[in-house]
Amino acid sequence: MQKSWSGYPAQTQLQGSPYFAEMQVKRIVLSSRPGTNGEPVPENFRLEEVTLTPDLKDGDVLVRTLYLSVDPYMRCRMNEDTGTDYLTPWQLSECLDGGGVGVVETSRCSACAEGDVVTSFNWPWQTHAVMKGGGLQKVDPQLVDGHLSHFLGAVGITGLTALLGIREKGHITSGANQTMVVSGAAGACGSLAGQIGRLDGCVRVVGISGSDEKCKALVEDLGFSAAINYRQDDVSARLRERCPDGVDVYFDNVGGPISDAVIAQMNDGGHVILCGQISQYNKDVPYPPPLSAETQEFLQSRSITRERFTVLAYMSKAEAALLELSRWVRSARVKVLETVVSGLENMGGAFCSMMRGGNIGKQVVKISD
């Protein structure tokens, strides 16, 4: 019997048929939730094997998963209450989902053909899945020179978050001698945001990250002006040294004491781009977490804007933004860093590692070739 990539029986029906050979697929479910103020552990996730029913209805497609994304916002989805109005919680013992990219193997959807590369924000953590073709976005591999994982990062929702966050909330003006600071700078979004800030006109871009290796990558590989290791350095002192003219734009990925230190050195009329608060995600607090009275007073006294940014509110601008990101990436004006692990069984471990800062750039999991 012919075998597929996974070792299970390959599909035998032609495109457009409502049936494909019954197959066993692997999936990841949520086995337990982290305790209050608790860090996630791999044991919160469970690998299962289930039978995929051989039946496609009109509009359905069978997809094979190529890459899956793990992202900080998913920590909120592990709670019964996500603390936001735009995220739904993951349910116990149900298949998890998030950003994913894959290839269509069988289709009963007029918009999707066999062999199409497609992506979705709500891709199930499965090796194969039956999905509604209307909910998938067809993508052109040439936009990423064949690096399909980039559709989950630099030329996907992560890149959109960095670019549109800066354009909509950063108010960068070329020639204005502005300084930008990025926290979580070696992560998926921060590593892009710093480069985009420089391209858009900031004369100085300083990144904050958690290791010397990451700091080196920011400066030598990505073109940051300087980098600060918050685990070893006095952040406030180093900021004064690296940002002698103060801070005009702050791309905030972490929150907490690091953000307090950056905000304390911001100039009048500065702008905080509130992208994420990863340092606070394991705590039972609302999003965005409340600021200290001192920091709040400083923001008000300096007329510094700090507004929550949700990229989904700007999707009307996504098509043009993705084309711009694609041009930058293909021309190497924006460089992409990734941390890739292989195997669906490693999804939980990859997520937990990312939450501890174990990644440089975008953390993705390769599921199949």
C-alpha beads as a LAMMPS data file, in Angstrom:
LAMMPS data file: protein, C-alpha beads

369 atoms
368 bonds

1 atom types
1 bond types

-500.0 500.0 xlo xhi
-500.0 500.0 ylo yhi
-500.0 500.0 zlo zhi

Masses

1 110.0

Atoms # bond

1 1 1 0.000 0.000 0.000
2 1 1 1.240 3.462 -0.888
3 1 1 2.378 5.448 2.149
4 1 1 2.139 9.173 2.723
5 1 1 4.816 11.376 4.320
6 1 1 3.587 10.346 7.770
7 1 1 3.680 6.629 7.126
8 1 1 -0.116 6.377 7.013
9 1 1 -2.113 5.308 3.917
10 1 1 -1.998 8.026 1.283
11 1 1 -5.176 9.504 -0.151
12 1 1 -6.416 7.649 -3.230
13 1 1 -9.275 9.840 -4.473
14 1 1 -9.045 12.521 -7.136
15 1 1 -9.415 16.219 -6.419
16 1 1 -13.078 17.146 -6.105
17 1 1 -14.122 13.774 -4.695
18 1 1 -15.925 13.989 -1.330
19 1 1 -13.849 11.097 -0.014
20 1 1 -10.232 10.374 0.766
21 1 1 -8.625 7.314 2.292
22 1 1 -9.265 7.153 6.032
23 1 1 -6.162 8.211 7.871
24 1 1 -4.797 8.377 11.368
25 1 1 -3.608 11.873 12.262
26 1 1 -1.775 13.276 15.245
27 1 1 -2.987 16.312 17.147
28 1 1 -2.162 18.350 20.249
29 1 1 -4.815 19.014 22.894
30 1 1 -4.775 21.033 26.103
31 1 1 -4.484 18.501 28.924
32 1 1 -4.429 21.020 31.801
33 1 1 -4.223 24.729 32.509
34 1 1 -1.302 26.377 34.303
35 1 1 -2.089 27.343 37.868
36 1 1 -2.863 30.939 38.789
37 1 1 0.253 33.010 38.139
38 1 1 1.869 29.803 36.878
39 1 1 4.305 29.164 34.074
40 1 1 3.192 26.754 31.339
41 1 1 4.914 23.368 31.190
42 1 1 5.028 20.762 28.412
43 1 1 2.727 18.553 30.489
44 1 1 -0.081 21.052 29.851
45 1 1 -0.121 19.677 26.297
46 1 1 -0.966 16.137 25.163
47 1 1 -0.280 14.357 21.875
48 1 1 -3.165 12.215 20.581
49 1 1 -3.831 10.084 17.527
50 1 1 -7.300 10.211 15.986
51 1 1 -9.024 8.994 12.837
52 1 1 -9.838 11.596 10.213
53 1 1 -13.260 10.805 8.751
54 1 1 -13.122 10.291 4.982
55 1 1 -15.791 12.830 4.036
56 1 1 -15.444 16.258 2.431
57 1 1 -18.498 18.474 2.166
58 1 1 -18.904 21.266 -0.353
59 1 1 -16.413 24.014 0.500
60 1 1 -14.098 21.686 2.461
61 1 1 -10.428 20.974 1.825
62 1 1 -8.019 18.417 3.206
63 1 1 -4.737 20.099 4.139
64 1 1 -1.359 18.787 5.204
65 1 1 0.308 20.950 7.822
66 1 1 3.766 22.270 6.987
67 1 1 4.553 24.736 9.804
68 1 1 2.847 25.879 12.987
69 1 1 3.516 29.004 15.009
70 1 1 3.822 29.410 18.767
71 1 1 3.348 32.944 20.083
72 1 1 3.196 34.743 23.455
73 1 1 -0.521 35.608 23.130
74 1 1 -1.300 31.888 23.329
75 1 1 -0.470 31.975 27.035
76 1 1 -3.672 34.015 27.506
77 1 1 -5.631 31.322 25.644
78 1 1 -4.500 28.726 28.186
79 1 1 -6.600 30.487 30.842
80 1 1 -10.344 30.021 31.274
81 1 1 -10.637 33.783 30.800
82 1 1 -8.204 35.229 28.246
83 1 1 -8.578 38.728 29.679
84 1 1 -9.273 40.147 26.212
85 1 1 -12.331 40.514 24.026
86 1 1 -10.633 39.269 20.841
87 1 1 -9.129 35.966 22.058
88 1 1 -11.111 32.838 22.880
89 1 1 -9.756 30.390 25.463
90 1 1 -8.510 26.979 24.471
91 1 1 -10.758 24.218 25.805
92 1 1 -9.506 21.241 27.784
93 1 1 -9.076 18.021 25.770
94 1 1 -9.786 19.815 22.499
95 1 1 -7.397 20.336 19.605
96 1 1 -5.455 23.577 19.883
97 1 1 -5.077 26.099 17.095
98 1 1 -3.061 29.119 16.011
99 1 1 -1.104 30.388 13.042
100 1 1 -0.301 27.716 10.492
101 1 1 0.647 27.132 6.880
102 1 1 0.072 24.037 4.816
103 1 1 -0.716 22.582 1.430
104 1 1 -4.075 21.505 -0.022
105 1 1 -4.156 17.795 -0.778
106 1 1 -7.843 17.378 -1.705
107 1 1 -10.414 20.078 -2.394
108 1 1 -14.143 20.546 -2.760
109 1 1 -13.749 24.316 -2.643
110 1 1 -13.700 26.342 -5.848
111 1 1 -11.195 28.800 -4.331
112 1 1 -8.617 26.124 -3.457
113 1 1 -6.884 23.669 -5.757
114 1 1 -4.701 20.690 -4.967
115 1 1 -1.156 21.907 -4.317
116 1 1 -2.135 25.404 -3.199
117 1 1 -0.189 26.769 -0.242
118 1 1 -2.607 28.233 2.296
119 1 1 -2.455 29.849 5.713
120 1 1 -4.808 30.658 8.584
121 1 1 -4.797 32.308 12.003
122 1 1 -6.824 29.347 13.308
123 1 1 -4.931 26.351 11.996
124 1 1 -5.491 23.195 14.083
125 1 1 -2.451 21.648 15.696
126 1 1 -2.804 18.476 13.593
127 1 1 -0.698 16.734 10.972
128 1 1 -3.665 16.754 8.557
129 1 1 -7.010 18.525 8.901
130 1 1 -10.282 19.127 7.096
131 1 1 -10.902 22.873 6.948
132 1 1 -13.306 25.277 5.263
133 1 1 -11.594 26.585 2.171
134 1 1 -13.296 29.944 2.536
135 1 1 -11.458 30.513 5.814
136 1 1 -8.015 29.972 4.289
137 1 1 -5.758 32.520 2.639
138 1 1 -3.948 31.351 -0.477
139 1 1 -0.349 32.581 -0.535
140 1 1 2.307 32.766 -3.224
141 1 1 5.567 31.009 -2.246
142 1 1 7.483 33.467 -4.445
143 1 1 6.674 36.239 -1.950
144 1 1 9.028 34.525 0.505
145 1 1 11.414 32.922 -2.004
146 1 1 10.081 29.531 -0.947
147 1 1 10.689 30.012 2.790
148 1 1 7.094 29.123 3.683
149 1 1 7.590 29.552 7.432
150 1 1 7.997 33.295 6.780
151 1 1 4.227 33.450 6.193
152 1 1 3.901 32.887 9.949
153 1 1 6.465 35.565 10.760
154 1 1 8.059 38.329 8.732
155 1 1 5.552 38.178 5.857
156 1 1 2.605 37.232 8.043
157 1 1 0.779 38.390 11.136
158 1 1 4.020 39.019 13.047
159 1 1 5.404 41.286 10.350
160 1 1 2.064 43.062 10.083
161 1 1 2.076 43.673 13.829
162 1 1 5.535 45.224 13.698
163 1 1 4.958 47.337 10.581
164 1 1 1.423 48.550 11.279
165 1 1 2.171 49.059 14.970
166 1 1 5.002 51.406 14.067
167 1 1 3.074 53.152 11.289
168 1 1 -0.161 53.592 13.251
169 1 1 1.171 54.290 16.749
170 1 1 4.860 55.195 16.462
171 1 1 4.631 58.479 14.537
172 1 1 8.157 58.224 13.170
173 1 1 9.208 61.186 11.022
174 1 1 12.220 60.899 8.760
175 1 1 14.794 63.555 9.582
176 1 1 13.429 64.197 13.079
177 1 1 16.447 62.642 14.861
178 1 1 14.242 60.168 16.730
179 1 1 15.424 57.374 19.019
180 1 1 13.510 54.106 19.256
181 1 1 13.804 51.436 21.950
182 1 1 12.476 47.897 21.484
183 1 1 11.975 45.469 24.369
184 1 1 11.815 41.765 23.626
185 1 1 13.996 42.853 20.727
186 1 1 15.303 39.411 19.782
187 1 1 11.813 37.924 19.598
188 1 1 9.663 37.424 16.531
189 1 1 8.059 40.868 16.503
190 1 1 10.782 42.910 18.179
191 1 1 13.501 41.766 15.796
192 1 1 11.406 43.053 12.896
193 1 1 10.203 46.215 14.634
194 1 1 13.728 47.512 15.222
195 1 1 14.665 47.063 11.582
196 1 1 11.459 48.716 10.390
197 1 1 11.983 51.633 12.765
198 1 1 15.408 52.190 11.258
199 1 1 14.059 51.961 7.692
200 1 1 11.264 54.401 8.520
201 1 1 13.711 57.028 9.736
202 1 1 14.862 56.536 13.335
203 1 1 18.513 57.549 13.662
204 1 1 19.056 55.346 16.709
205 1 1 17.438 51.980 17.505
206 1 1 18.297 50.259 20.790
207 1 1 17.155 46.729 21.602
208 1 1 16.676 45.124 25.012
209 1 1 17.023 41.347 25.267
210 1 1 18.026 38.641 27.710
211 1 1 21.416 37.284 26.631
212 1 1 24.730 38.348 25.153
213 1 1 24.072 36.049 22.181
214 1 1 20.831 37.870 21.433
215 1 1 22.433 41.286 21.873
216 1 1 25.169 40.320 19.451
217 1 1 22.617 39.182 16.860
218 1 1 20.675 42.442 17.180
219 1 1 23.712 44.608 16.460
220 1 1 25.746 42.446 14.080
221 1 1 22.959 40.735 12.123
222 1 1 19.986 43.108 12.279
223 1 1 21.637 46.516 12.345
224 1 1 20.464 47.800 15.733
225 1 1 22.537 50.733 16.994
226 1 1 23.067 49.075 20.380
227 1 1 21.647 46.341 22.602
228 1 1 21.173 45.959 26.355
229 1 1 21.197 42.640 28.241
230 1 1 18.589 43.189 30.930
231 1 1 19.743 40.107 32.854
232 1 1 23.224 41.553 33.403
233 1 1 23.058 45.306 32.835
234 1 1 21.563 48.156 34.810
235 1 1 18.864 48.926 32.249
236 1 1 18.309 52.533 33.336
237 1 1 22.022 53.336 33.310
238 1 1 22.593 51.676 29.968
239 1 1 19.608 53.496 28.443
240 1 1 21.035 56.845 29.523
241 1 1 24.307 55.876 27.881
242 1 1 22.826 54.489 24.662
243 1 1 20.022 57.063 24.302
244 1 1 21.702 60.373 25.200
245 1 1 18.882 62.378 23.599
246 1 1 16.141 60.422 25.381
247 1 1 13.600 58.018 23.882
248 1 1 10.965 59.115 21.385
249 1 1 9.359 55.808 20.392
250 1 1 9.110 52.682 22.549
251 1 1 7.974 49.378 20.999
252 1 1 6.880 47.510 24.115
253 1 1 6.774 43.707 23.983
254 1 1 7.364 42.920 27.647
255 1 1 5.835 45.337 30.177
256 1 1 6.857 45.246 33.833
257 1 1 10.000 46.875 35.304
258 1 1 11.811 47.024 31.951
259 1 1 9.036 49.128 30.488
260 1 1 8.963 51.359 33.559
261 1 1 12.686 52.008 33.056
262 1 1 12.246 52.895 29.376
263 1 1 9.210 55.123 29.921
264 1 1 11.104 57.055 32.622
265 1 1 13.542 58.229 29.921
266 1 1 11.019 59.156 27.249
267 1 1 10.811 62.635 25.816
268 1 1 7.814 64.940 25.833
269 1 1 5.256 63.861 23.248
270 1 1 6.760 60.387 22.893
271 1 1 4.837 57.315 21.828
272 1 1 4.602 53.853 23.398
273 1 1 3.510 51.138 20.967
274 1 1 1.813 48.648 23.271
275 1 1 2.363 45.419 21.357
276 1 1 2.702 42.814 24.138
277 1 1 3.367 42.269 27.811
278 1 1 5.036 38.856 27.917
279 1 1 6.520 39.444 31.377
280 1 1 2.974 39.655 32.736
281 1 1 1.249 36.799 30.881
282 1 1 1.802 34.241 33.637
283 1 1 0.114 36.544 36.165
284 1 1 -3.581 36.815 36.919
285 1 1 -3.943 40.434 35.779
286 1 1 -6.020 42.114 33.048
287 1 1 -4.552 43.048 29.684
288 1 1 -2.924 45.468 29.403
289 1 1 -1.698 45.190 32.999
290 1 1 -2.114 48.322 35.126
291 1 1 0.844 50.665 35.428
292 1 1 2.307 51.930 38.676
293 1 1 0.997 55.300 39.807
294 1 1 4.456 56.801 39.258
295 1 1 4.694 55.587 35.655
296 1 1 1.128 56.653 34.896
297 1 1 1.808 60.117 36.257
298 1 1 4.992 60.378 34.200
299 1 1 3.102 59.491 31.005
300 1 1 0.545 62.184 31.677
301 1 1 3.065 64.856 32.644
302 1 1 5.093 64.261 29.459
303 1 1 2.031 63.884 27.161
304 1 1 3.270 60.435 26.129
305 1 1 0.746 58.296 24.267
306 1 1 0.389 54.656 25.268
307 1 1 -2.377 52.935 23.396
308 1 1 -3.222 49.275 23.072
309 1 1 -2.456 48.053 19.550
310 1 1 -4.390 45.166 17.993
311 1 1 -3.296 44.364 14.461
312 1 1 -6.657 42.800 13.590
313 1 1 -8.177 46.291 13.681
314 1 1 -6.012 47.299 10.703
315 1 1 -6.462 44.365 8.345
316 1 1 -7.735 46.661 5.577
317 1 1 -4.086 47.708 5.221
318 1 1 -2.707 44.178 5.352
319 1 1 -2.353 43.443 1.631
320 1 1 -0.191 46.476 0.873
321 1 1 1.799 45.982 4.075
322 1 1 2.547 42.327 3.276
323 1 1 3.819 43.279 -0.176
324 1 1 6.115 45.870 1.392
325 1 1 7.380 43.332 3.912
326 1 1 7.956 40.808 1.117
327 1 1 10.036 43.321 -0.864
328 1 1 12.119 44.150 2.193
329 1 1 12.728 40.497 3.071
330 1 1 13.544 39.420 -0.481
331 1 1 15.975 42.323 -0.892
332 1 1 17.537 41.603 2.545
333 1 1 16.718 45.095 3.772
334 1 1 14.893 43.234 6.547
335 1 1 16.643 40.102 7.788
336 1 1 14.681 37.231 9.292
337 1 1 15.766 35.224 12.323
338 1 1 14.002 31.954 13.132
339 1 1 14.224 29.194 15.709
340 1 1 12.817 26.012 14.171
341 1 1 12.107 22.686 15.850
342 1 1 10.641 19.662 14.102
343 1 1 7.740 17.407 15.014
344 1 1 4.193 18.011 16.209
345 1 1 5.069 16.235 19.456
346 1 1 7.399 19.151 20.270
347 1 1 4.734 21.887 20.100
348 1 1 4.350 22.135 23.884
349 1 1 8.073 22.191 24.493
350 1 1 8.600 24.837 21.805
351 1 1 5.869 27.010 23.293
352 1 1 7.288 26.794 26.817
353 1 1 10.812 27.498 25.571
354 1 1 9.578 30.570 23.697
355 1 1 7.833 31.860 26.818
356 1 1 11.153 31.575 28.701
357 1 1 13.030 33.405 25.956
358 1 1 14.675 30.333 24.451
359 1 1 14.143 31.521 20.878
360 1 1 15.962 34.030 18.714
361 1 1 13.546 35.498 16.192
362 1 1 10.363 33.684 15.270
363 1 1 9.687 30.326 16.945
364 1 1 8.110 27.869 14.512
365 1 1 7.565 24.120 14.482
366 1 1 8.068 22.179 11.268
367 1 1 5.437 19.471 10.881
368 1 1 6.155 18.086 7.408
369 1 1 8.170 18.764 4.233

Bonds

1 1 1 2
2 1 2 3
3 1 3 4
4 1 4 5
5 1 5 6
6 1 6 7
7 1 7 8
8 1 8 9
9 1 9 10
10 1 10 11
11 1 11 12
12 1 12 13
13 1 13 14
14 1 14 15
15 1 15 16
16 1 16 17
17 1 17 18
18 1 18 19
19 1 19 20
20 1 20 21
21 1 21 22
22 1 22 23
23 1 23 24
24 1 24 25
25 1 25 26
26 1 26 27
27 1 27 28
28 1 28 29
29 1 29 30
30 1 30 31
31 1 31 32
32 1 32 33
33 1 33 34
34 1 34 35
35 1 35 36
36 1 36 37
37 1 37 38
38 1 38 39
39 1 39 40
40 1 40 41
41 1 41 42
42 1 42 43
43 1 43 44
44 1 44 45
45 1 45 46
46 1 46 47
47 1 47 48
48 1 48 49
49 1 49 50
50 1 50 51
51 1 51 52
52 1 52 53
53 1 53 54
54 1 54 55
55 1 55 56
56 1 56 57
57 1 57 58
58 1 58 59
59 1 59 60
60 1 60 61
61 1 61 62
62 1 62 63
63 1 63 64
64 1 64 65
65 1 65 66
66 1 66 67
67 1 67 68
68 1 68 69
69 1 69 70
70 1 70 71
71 1 71 72
72 1 72 73
73 1 73 74
74 1 74 75
75 1 75 76
76 1 76 77
77 1 77 78
78 1 78 79
79 1 79 80
80 1 80 81
81 1 81 82
82 1 82 83
83 1 83 84
84 1 84 85
85 1 85 86
86 1 86 87
87 1 87 88
88 1 88 89
89 1 89 90
90 1 90 91
91 1 91 92
92 1 92 93
93 1 93 94
94 1 94 95
95 1 95 96
96 1 96 97
97 1 97 98
98 1 98 99
99 1 99 100
100 1 100 101
101 1 101 102
102 1 102 103
103 1 103 104
104 1 104 105
105 1 105 106
106 1 106 107
107 1 107 108
108 1 108 109
109 1 109 110
110 1 110 111
111 1 111 112
112 1 112 113
113 1 113 114
114 1 114 115
115 1 115 116
116 1 116 117
117 1 117 118
118 1 118 119
119 1 119 120
120 1 120 121
121 1 121 122
122 1 122 123
123 1 123 124
124 1 124 125
125 1 125 126
126 1 126 127
127 1 127 128
128 1 128 129
129 1 129 130
130 1 130 131
131 1 131 132
132 1 132 133
133 1 133 134
134 1 134 135
135 1 135 136
136 1 136 137
137 1 137 138
138 1 138 139
139 1 139 140
140 1 140 141
141 1 141 142
142 1 142 143
143 1 143 144
144 1 144 145
145 1 145 146
146 1 146 147
147 1 147 148
148 1 148 149
149 1 149 150
150 1 150 151
151 1 151 152
152 1 152 153
153 1 153 154
154 1 154 155
155 1 155 156
156 1 156 157
157 1 157 158
158 1 158 159
159 1 159 160
160 1 160 161
161 1 161 162
162 1 162 163
163 1 163 164
164 1 164 165
165 1 165 166
166 1 166 167
167 1 167 168
168 1 168 169
169 1 169 170
170 1 170 171
171 1 171 172
172 1 172 173
173 1 173 174
174 1 174 175
175 1 175 176
176 1 176 177
177 1 177 178
178 1 178 179
179 1 179 180
180 1 180 181
181 1 181 182
182 1 182 183
183 1 183 184
184 1 184 185
185 1 185 186
186 1 186 187
187 1 187 188
188 1 188 189
189 1 189 190
190 1 190 191
191 1 191 192
192 1 192 193
193 1 193 194
194 1 194 195
195 1 195 196
196 1 196 197
197 1 197 198
198 1 198 199
199 1 199 200
200 1 200 201
201 1 201 202
202 1 202 203
203 1 203 204
204 1 204 205
205 1 205 206
206 1 206 207
207 1 207 208
208 1 208 209
209 1 209 210
210 1 210 211
211 1 211 212
212 1 212 213
213 1 213 214
214 1 214 215
215 1 215 216
216 1 216 217
217 1 217 218
218 1 218 219
219 1 219 220
220 1 220 221
221 1 221 222
222 1 222 223
223 1 223 224
224 1 224 225
225 1 225 226
226 1 226 227
227 1 227 228
228 1 228 229
229 1 229 230
230 1 230 231
231 1 231 232
232 1 232 233
233 1 233 234
234 1 234 235
235 1 235 236
236 1 236 237
237 1 237 238
238 1 238 239
239 1 239 240
240 1 240 241
241 1 241 242
242 1 242 243
243 1 243 244
244 1 244 245
245 1 245 246
246 1 246 247
247 1 247 248
248 1 248 249
249 1 249 250
250 1 250 251
251 1 251 252
252 1 252 253
253 1 253 254
254 1 254 255
255 1 255 256
256 1 256 257
257 1 257 258
258 1 258 259
259 1 259 260
260 1 260 261
261 1 261 262
262 1 262 263
263 1 263 264
264 1 264 265
265 1 265 266
266 1 266 267
267 1 267 268
268 1 268 269
269 1 269 270
270 1 270 271
271 1 271 272
272 1 272 273
273 1 273 274
274 1 274 275
275 1 275 276
276 1 276 277
277 1 277 278
278 1 278 279
279 1 279 280
280 1 280 281
281 1 281 282
282 1 282 283
283 1 283 284
284 1 284 285
285 1 285 286
286 1 286 287
287 1 287 288
288 1 288 289
289 1 289 290
290 1 290 291
291 1 291 292
292 1 292 293
293 1 293 294
294 1 294 295
295 1 295 296
296 1 296 297
297 1 297 298
298 1 298 299
299 1 299 300
300 1 300 301
301 1 301 302
302 1 302 303
303 1 303 304
304 1 304 305
305 1 305 306
306 1 306 307
307 1 307 308
308 1 308 309
309 1 309 310
310 1 310 311
311 1 311 312
312 1 312 313
313 1 313 314
314 1 314 315
315 1 315 316
316 1 316 317
317 1 317 318
318 1 318 319
319 1 319 320
320 1 320 321
321 1 321 322
322 1 322 323
323 1 323 324
324 1 324 325
325 1 325 326
326 1 326 327
327 1 327 328
328 1 328 329
329 1 329 330
330 1 330 331
331 1 331 332
332 1 332 333
333 1 333 334
334 1 334 335
335 1 335 336
336 1 336 337
337 1 337 338
338 1 338 339
339 1 339 340
340 1 340 341
341 1 341 342
342 1 342 343
343 1 343 344
344 1 344 345
345 1 345 346
346 1 346 347
347 1 347 348
348 1 348 349
349 1 349 350
350 1 350 351
351 1 351 352
352 1 352 353
353 1 353 354
354 1 354 355
355 1 355 356
356 1 356 357
357 1 357 358
358 1 358 359
359 1 359 360
360 1 360 361
361 1 361 362
362 1 362 363
363 1 363 364
364 1 364 365
365 1 365 366
366 1 366 367
367 1 367 368
368 1 368 369
